Every structure is written in C-alpha cells, then in structure tokens.
Amino acid sequence: MAAETKHTKMIGARALIRALADEGVEVIFGYPGAATIAIHDVLMEGRIKHILVRHEQGAVHAADGYARSSGKVGVCLATSGPGALNLVCGIGTAYMDSVPMVAITGQVATAKLGTDAFQEADITGVTAPIVKHSFLVKSAHDIPTVIRKAFHIASTGRPGPVVVDLPLDLSFAETEYDRPESIDLPGYRPTLIGHPLQIKKAGALMDSARRPLICAGGGVIAAGAGEELRRLIEKAGIPMAYTLMGKGAFPDSHHLNLGMLGMHGSPVANFAARDCDVLIAIGMRFSDRSTNKISTFAPEAKIVHIDVDPAEIGKIVRPIIPIVGDAKNIVAAIAHRVRKAARESWIAELDEYRDSYPVRQTCEDERILPKDIYTAINEITGGEAIVATDVGQHQMWAAQFIRTEHPRHFLSSGGLGTMGYGLPAAIGAQVAFPKKTVFVVAGDGGILMNNQELMTAVEQLLPIKIAIFNNGYLGMVRQWQQLFYDRRYASTDISSQPDFVRLAEAYGAVGLRAETPEDVRPTLTAALDVTDRPCVMDFRIAKEANVFPMVPAGGSVEDMLLE
C-alpha cells in the first residue's frame, strides 16, 4: 500500500480506521454486519487489531473493561439496527460510571435515513440520555474531524461514552483524509483547575477539623489522582472511605483506609461518615447506595465537594465548599497546603469501631463460604490481580474482601448494576494487560448472560480466571426475599443450570469444580497454572450465605443489619 499523506484519497472506511489509529487506538472489539462490511474489510489489513466477540454486548463491555483498566478510550464497533441496539446497555453502564468510550455503529445509507429501512434504528436518538455526545456523520470528509472530536469529548472533563453513527454509503465514498490540527467545540470547556480561594478554604477547614473523613469516588481513579490522594491522606493523617467506584484509589491494606461506604459498606466507614465533622468528598456523586438515607448521611459535617462535573455539585447535598475541577490538580493543591494535625483520639475511636464491628461471614451451611475464596485469591495473588466482577452478592463480597492495592485493578458495574458485565470486561482488561493476572468473579446467574464470550477468550488465548459463585439462586434478590418477604423465593431459584465444568470444556476452556472448603486453594492454584486459555472454576458456595452488613433501602446507619 502506498504511503499515506495528509490529503491521500481513500474511502470513508479507510479514513475511519486511519483516524482511529491517529488517536492511538490499538484494538477494537466488534461484531460485523452489512452496514460495517467495508470497515471490517479495512480492519483485515491489521493496522488496528480487531477482536471478534460473540455478541455486541460483549464488545461494549470489553471496551469498557479495556478503558477502566488502562485509562485509555475503549472502542467498540457494531452494525446498524439490532447490532447498535445491543450496545445500549453497555453504553449506559459506561455513562453511569464515567468510562471513556467511543462506540462506532454502522447505519443505513443516507438516502434511506428515516424510511424504516431494513436494520435501521435511530441509535443517536436512542442513546441521547446515556452519552456525553453523539455524531451522525453526514459526509465522508467529516470522518477524521468527527473521530477527533469524539475522542476529545470521551476522554476529557468527566469521561464518558460517545456514539459515532456512520451511514453505509459513506464507508464506500471516496474522500481526502484531512485530520484537523486542532478542534473547536464551542460550549465544551471543562474546568480543570480549581478556584484557588476555594482550595485555600478547604485546606483551612481540614486543618481545623477534629474528626475529618475523606470519601473517594470513581472520579479519583478517572483523574489519575491516586498518588495525590495518598499524599494528602498521609500528610494530614485523615482517614478515608470509598464508594464502590473508588475502590483502589487508596490501598486497602493501609491503616487509614476504612473500606467501602454504603448499603453493604464496612460498619467503621459508615460510622465514620455519621460521626465526622468535616467530610471531603472527591469525585463522588453521593449515590443512594453510598449514602443510604441522605438526611442521615454525615449529618454534623461541613462538606467539601470536589468534582470535575459542575452538575454534580449541589445535586444531592449542598456543600459548604464546592470546588469544580480535575481531582488530580485540586487534591495536589490541597495536599500542598494542609498540615498534620493531632487526631489520635479520632483514629483510636475508629479503630475501636473496626475491632468491635468487623465485616465477617457465617452460615450454618457447611459448603464453601465466599469470604474464604476471596481470602485465598488475595493470598495467592498478593493483591496484585485485576478483578472484574459481575453484579450481585459476589460483587459486594468482592468489594468487602478483595484487597485492591492499586487504581484500575477493580472493575465493576456500579451505577447501572449490569449483570453479564464481568466476563467481557475481564477480556478487555486482559487484552490491555496480557501479562497480568485477571480474575472474573461472577454469580451463576450473571455468568450465563454473556457466557458466549468464553469463545472469544479461548480464541484469543486469554488466561482469564473465572470464579463462579454457584449457590443456585439469583442471590442478591433471594437475600432480600429472605429478609423482607418471609423466604418466598419468587423466580430466584436457578438451580436448573448447565454443568459449568462441561460448558467450559465445550468452549475449549479448562473447567474445575470446588465443592468443599478444602478444595478452594487447590482449585485456585490449578487455575493460575493455566496460561494459554481461560479457566472456569465452579465454586459450590453456601446456598444462603448473605451479604452483611446491610442497610435496608431507605434506612440509615442505625438500621444496619450486621448478621
């Protein structure tokens, strides 16, 4: 192929792939169709690696996992109509959790738009509430500019997904490749540098606090502010808690880390929020799962709220010091100002809570306790594995018991709570980091929602470790039925299920089963020895093991159920 210059003539599909390469894209997760046939044809040339998934939802979740683990923009590709619509759940997942993503969809030819043509769907309209922005490309000449804008929007300010919808005829249309040197987006100017006076006030308030608490959300990880957060916490001697999305922002092993806040958070983290006099919320949005009953959350605290998205400031709580901007810049500036203060009595009080109310797990069933699986994973990986969760009880157990020492090592669908997320997200993470150990933890319900992606993992030789927490139930809903519906287990018994070991083997993966507590460690050790394909582990856990602590929906910390 002749060398390409700035104004080389090419078809739109080739302009798209070149534009993506110019943005640094190395991999696309996709599934072909008539409306993307020219794009896939160009992808065969190998400029960008294309990973063929087995369902479009697998593509979008894999792009999500790639983005969360690497910090880069994840890219997925689907055809028009049903292909594009199958991306919607994953786009919503990325939107709720602020994940940078560009979803490229094929579309019917421009002349057929609005005619209800075969496989036509208004994907830009459908996804309007769950994207940062969307583009319907009108001319092949616009492709390089649209792609540059899409990546800029997806990755700056509060990250999020962007949809690029490309009509079929534009993929074949000849155009000159003309990538702009710069882009102008009127009205899109994310604030990155916090107001110096507000930063000064926040530092002074923290210095004067007797019982301060830092709450870290996913915005800390998105901003790459982990080191700055650690510097602030250790310099000022302030304890911290995190939301589900903030897990990994600060090492779980650190003494000042109190654990996760919220409905299934650690008692000490929730008590600290209840009792603190100053709360510094960084990159969190005060969701109902993190705050429980909002009127009883940090009731005596003066609140500092730091967020890059001004729409989040004052949406749920009214802070005394709001600071809009990038968490990395702002936390670094505050850390420079604050002083070490004497807070030994506050730390001692929290230590007493921690000792008196440990997160523990008991069950009369003699089968495997979930905590024991996580403890073994921590021990054999040293807390260095990337862990992708599905959604349900196992997700909350992972948040409680998995030791996460680094940012971007805990991947989970938080805001939308999307079952079927874990396996494809782990595929994305393993593609991003081929040499890292990547675990999936999933329930026996969630794993079946996208188990077809085992074939993708096998084909790509990805040594993902898949731990299925098999209790024969949709566990989280069953727990609510046990506690609040007198054990009427309506539609949550899923004991009719495939043999997961044989299912794994049918795909060409390795299948293992653990039925007793003594089987746990040997099973995990055997899985780590598999290096050329995924390994599925069917852990038969206690059928009525529950997630505790639990604050009932709409309740306060005072309503916390400990066991």
Secondary structure, DSSP 8 states (H G I E B T S, - for coil): -----TT-EEEHHHHHHHHHHHTT--EEEE---GGGHHHHHHHTT-SSEEEE-SSHHHHHHHHHHHHHHHSS-EEEEE-TTHHHHTTHHHHHHHHHTT--EEEEEEE--GGGTTTT-TT---HHHHTGGGSSEEEE---GGGHHHHHHHHHHHHHSSS--EEEEEEEHHHHHSEEE----SS---TT-----S--HHHHHHHHHHHHH-SSEEEEE-HHHHHTT-HHHHHHHHHHHT--EEE-GGGTTSS-TTSTTEEEE-STTS-HHHHHHHHH-SEEEEES----HHHHSSGGGSSTT-EEEEEES-GGGTTTSS--SEEEES-HHHHHHHHHHH------HHHHHHHHHHHHHS------SS-SB-HHHHHHHHHHHHTT-SEEEE-SSHHHHHHHHH----STTSEE---SS--TT-HHHHHHHHHHH-TTS-EEEEEETTGGGGSTTHHHHHHHTT---EEEEEE-SB-HHHHHHHHHHSTT--TT-B------HHHHHHHHT-EEEEE-SGGGHHHHHHHHHT--SS-EEEEEEB-TT----SB--TT--GGG-B--
